[in-house]
């Protein structure tokens, strides 16, 4: 299946780097006009430049998704320039890795503000417009088994926000089903992106992650691209409220040993 988004308008939050960058390029390559939204306008512009260098269509927008007024103003600008989005990849997210006792209220507010409140604000703003048009597809971003498995020390806030996104996905899917707006979610595992750069640089930690993945390797951004485009496309027209783990089997498989001779 080769997804075709010709003539469609796709909005990607967190589109300046990591998975957002890779997915933005893929949507553009499939024929969509892409609104690349990021807190960092420079990285959003870099994604747009990459798309245009391959003869794609895209525009960059700077926005802090945790601020409702900015979300509404940005969406107004997006609609004025290219019309209402047909697809939303609700991807913007952050994390802070440190011992739990070192977290401050400001740290908590920042991670919750972007990962959960921001995801809600963007989904609400875009989804309401989709509902008015009686069509649209939203793909939210969770992580690590949909927040249902612990990732280790210091990740309680991050995992909490990602679990909340899964719950929100189900309820938004129910809310907008009658309006022909589908809402799904992806839950990537250990992917080679900037968010995991510190672990990737640490040989012991990186190898430990790889050993815990049943498929035996770290994920690449390209491993996430296909599932996102599928869920966003008409090929998934009868799927809504679903969260898809993309984690090499971590969520569903416990690999106790590779030695089948142990009795």
C-alpha positions as CSV (number, residue, x, y, z in Angstrom):
1,X,0.0,0.0,0.0
2,X,1.4,3.4,-1.1
3,X,-0.5,6.2,0.7
4,X,-1.8,8.9,-1.6
5,X,-2.4,12.3,0.0
6,X,-2.5,14.3,-3.2
7,X,-4.6,17.5,-2.7
8,X,-4.8,17.0,1.1
9,X,-3.6,19.4,3.8
10,X,-1.7,17.9,6.7
11,X,-0.7,19.6,9.9
12,X,2.2,18.2,11.9
13,X,3.1,19.5,15.3
14,X,6.7,19.1,16.5
15,X,7.5,18.9,12.8
16,X,11.0,20.5,13.1
17,X,12.9,17.4,14.3
18,X,12.8,13.7,15.0
19,X,9.6,11.8,14.1
20,X,7.8,15.0,13.2
21,X,10.4,15.8,10.6
22,X,10.4,12.3,9.1
23,X,6.6,12.2,8.9
24,X,6.4,15.7,7.4
25,X,8.7,14.6,4.6
26,X,6.7,11.5,4.0
27,X,3.3,13.2,3.8
28,X,4.8,15.7,1.4
29,X,6.3,13.0,-0.7
30,X,2.8,11.4,-0.8
31,X,1.4,14.6,-2.3
32,X,0.1,16.6,0.7
33,X,0.7,20.2,1.5
34,X,2.2,20.1,5.0
35,X,1.9,22.8,7.7
36,X,5.0,22.2,9.8
37,X,4.4,23.5,13.3
38,X,7.2,23.7,15.9
39,X,8.1,25.8,18.9
40,X,11.5,26.3,17.2
41,X,10.7,28.2,14.0
42,X,14.2,27.6,12.6
43,X,13.9,23.9,12.7
44,X,10.4,24.1,11.2
45,X,11.9,26.2,8.3
46,X,14.6,23.5,7.9
47,X,11.9,20.8,7.5
48,X,10.1,23.0,5.0
49,X,13.3,23.6,3.0
50,X,13.9,19.8,2.9
51,X,10.4,19.3,1.6
52,X,10.7,22.0,-1.1
53,X,14.1,20.7,-2.2
54,X,12.2,17.5,-3.2
55,X,9.5,19.6,-5.0
56,X,7.0,19.3,-2.2
57,X,4.7,21.9,-0.7
58,X,5.0,23.1,2.9
59,X,4.9,26.1,5.2
60,X,6.4,26.7,8.6
61,X,4.7,28.0,11.7
62,X,6.1,28.8,15.2
63,X,3.8,27.8,18.0
64,X,3.9,26.8,21.7
65,X,1.2,24.1,21.7
66,X,0.8,24.4,25.5
67,X,-0.7,27.9,25.1
68,X,-4.3,27.9,23.9
69,X,-4.2,31.4,22.3
70,X,-1.2,30.5,20.3
71,X,-2.8,27.3,19.1
72,X,-5.9,29.1,17.9
73,X,-3.9,31.9,16.2
74,X,-1.6,29.4,14.5
75,X,-4.5,27.4,13.2
76,X,-6.2,30.6,11.9
77,X,-3.0,31.4,10.0
78,X,-2.8,27.8,8.7
79,X,-6.4,27.9,7.5
80,X,-6.1,31.3,5.9
81,X,-3.0,30.2,3.9
82,X,-4.0,26.7,2.8
83,X,-7.5,25.9,4.1
84,X,-8.5,23.6,7.0
85,X,-6.3,20.5,7.6
86,X,-7.6,17.1,6.4
87,X,-5.1,15.3,8.7
88,X,-3.4,16.1,12.0
89,X,-0.3,14.4,13.3
90,X,-0.4,15.5,16.9
91,X,3.2,14.8,17.6
92,X,4.8,17.6,19.7
93,X,6.3,16.3,22.9
94,X,9.1,16.8,25.5
95,X,10.8,14.8,28.3
96,X,13.1,15.5,31.1
97,X,15.3,12.7,32.5
98,X,16.3,13.1,36.1
99,X,15.7,11.5,39.4
100,X,12.0,11.9,40.5
101,X,13.0,13.7,43.7
102,X,14.6,16.4,41.6
103,X,11.5,17.3,39.6
104,X,10.0,20.7,40.4
105,X,6.4,21.9,39.8
106,X,7.8,23.9,36.9
107,X,9.3,20.7,35.4
108,X,6.0,18.9,35.8
109,X,4.0,21.7,34.4
110,X,6.3,21.9,31.3
111,X,6.0,18.2,30.4
112,X,2.3,18.0,31.1
113,X,1.7,21.2,29.4
114,X,3.3,20.1,26.1
115,X,2.5,16.4,26.1
116,X,-1.0,16.3,27.3
117,X,-2.5,19.8,27.5
118,X,-0.9,20.7,24.2
119,X,-2.1,17.5,22.5
120,X,-5.6,18.3,23.8
121,X,-5.6,21.9,22.7
122,X,-4.4,21.1,19.2
123,X,-6.7,18.1,18.8
124,X,-9.7,20.2,19.9
125,X,-8.9,23.2,17.6
126,X,-8.3,21.0,14.6
127,X,-10.9,18.4,15.3
128,X,-13.8,20.9,15.8
129,X,-13.1,22.2,12.3
130,X,-12.9,18.7,10.9
131,X,-16.3,17.9,12.5
132,X,-17.8,20.9,10.9
133,X,-16.7,19.6,7.5
134,X,-17.7,16.0,8.4
135,X,-14.3,14.5,7.6
136,X,-10.8,14.3,8.9
137,X,-8.2,12.0,10.5
138,X,-6.1,12.7,13.7
139,X,-3.1,10.6,14.7
140,X,-2.0,11.4,18.3
141,X,1.4,10.5,19.7
142,X,1.9,8.3,22.8
143,X,5.0,6.3,23.7
144,X,6.4,3.3,25.5
145,X,3.4,0.9,25.3
146,X,0.9,3.7,25.5
147,X,2.1,4.7,28.9
148,X,1.0,1.3,30.2
149,X,4.5,0.1,31.0
150,X,7.1,1.8,33.1
151,X,10.3,3.0,31.4
152,X,12.4,3.4,34.4
153,X,13.4,5.9,37.1
154,X,12.5,9.5,36.5
155,X,9.9,8.8,33.8
156,X,6.7,8.8,35.9
157,X,5.6,12.2,34.6
158,X,6.4,11.5,30.9
159,X,4.7,8.1,31.0
160,X,1.7,9.6,32.8
161,X,1.2,12.1,30.0
162,X,1.5,9.5,27.4
163,X,-1.1,7.3,29.1
164,X,-3.4,10.3,29.3
165,X,-3.0,10.8,25.5
166,X,-4.2,7.2,24.9
167,X,-7.3,7.7,27.1
168,X,-8.0,11.0,25.4
169,X,-7.7,9.3,22.0
170,X,-10.4,6.9,22.8
171,X,-12.8,9.6,24.1
172,X,-12.2,11.9,21.2
173,X,-12.8,9.0,18.8
174,X,-16.2,8.5,20.5
175,X,-16.9,12.2,20.5
176,X,-16.3,12.7,16.8
177,X,-17.3,9.4,15.3
178,X,-20.7,10.7,14.2
179,X,-18.9,13.5,12.5
180,X,-16.8,11.2,10.4
181,X,-13.6,12.2,12.2
182,X,-11.3,9.4,13.1
183,X,-8.9,9.6,16.0
184,X,-6.1,7.1,16.5
185,X,-2.7,7.0,18.2
186,X,0.7,5.6,17.8
187,X,3.0,4.5,20.6
188,X,6.6,4.3,19.4
189,X,9.2,2.5,21.5
190,X,12.9,3.0,21.5
191,X,13.5,5.1,18.3
192,X,16.7,6.7,17.2
193,X,15.7,10.4,17.6
194,X,17.1,13.4,19.5
195,X,15.0,12.6,22.5
196,X,17.0,9.4,23.0
197,X,20.3,10.9,22.0
198,X,21.8,10.6,25.5
199,X,21.0,6.9,25.7
200,X,22.2,6.2,22.2
201,X,25.6,7.8,23.1
202,X,25.9,5.6,26.2
203,X,27.2,2.2,24.9
204,X,26.0,0.1,27.9
205,X,22.6,1.7,28.1
206,X,22.1,1.6,24.3
207,X,23.0,-2.1,24.2
208,X,20.7,-2.8,27.1
209,X,17.8,-1.3,25.3
210,X,18.5,-3.3,22.2
211,X,18.6,-6.5,24.1
212,X,15.2,-5.8,25.6
213,X,13.6,-5.4,22.2
214,X,12.3,-8.8,20.8
215,X,13.2,-7.7,17.2
216,X,16.7,-7.1,18.5
217,X,17.3,-3.5,17.3
218,X,16.5,0.1,17.9
219,X,13.7,1.6,15.8
220,X,14.4,4.1,13.0
221,X,12.2,7.1,12.4
222,X,11.2,5.4,9.1
223,X,9.7,2.6,11.1
224,X,7.1,5.0,12.5
225,X,6.4,6.8,9.2
226,X,4.4,4.0,7.5
227,X,2.0,3.3,10.4
228,X,1.3,7.0,10.8
229,X,0.5,7.4,7.2
230,X,-1.6,4.3,7.2
231,X,-3.7,5.4,10.2
232,X,-4.1,8.9,8.6
233,X,-5.2,7.5,5.2
234,X,-8.4,6.2,3.8
235,X,-7.0,2.7,4.0
236,X,-7.7,2.9,7.7
237,X,-11.2,4.4,7.2
238,X,-12.8,1.8,9.6
239,X,-10.3,2.2,12.4
240,X,-10.8,4.7,15.1
241,X,-10.0,4.9,18.9
242,X,-7.0,2.6,18.4
243,X,-3.5,2.9,19.8
244,X,-0.8,1.1,17.7
245,X,2.5,0.2,19.5
246,X,5.5,0.5,17.2
247,X,8.1,-0.9,19.5
248,X,9.6,-4.1,18.1
249,X,7.5,-6.2,20.3
250,X,8.4,-4.7,23.7
251,X,4.8,-4.1,24.7
252,X,3.5,-7.6,24.0
253,X,6.4,-9.9,24.3
254,X,8.6,-10.8,27.3
255,X,11.8,-12.3,26.0
256,X,13.3,-14.2,29.0
257,X,16.2,-15.8,27.1
258,X,17.5,-16.5,23.7
259,X,18.8,-19.9,24.8
260,X,16.2,-22.6,23.8
261,X,18.3,-25.4,25.3
262,X,17.7,-24.3,28.9
263,X,15.6,-27.1,30.6
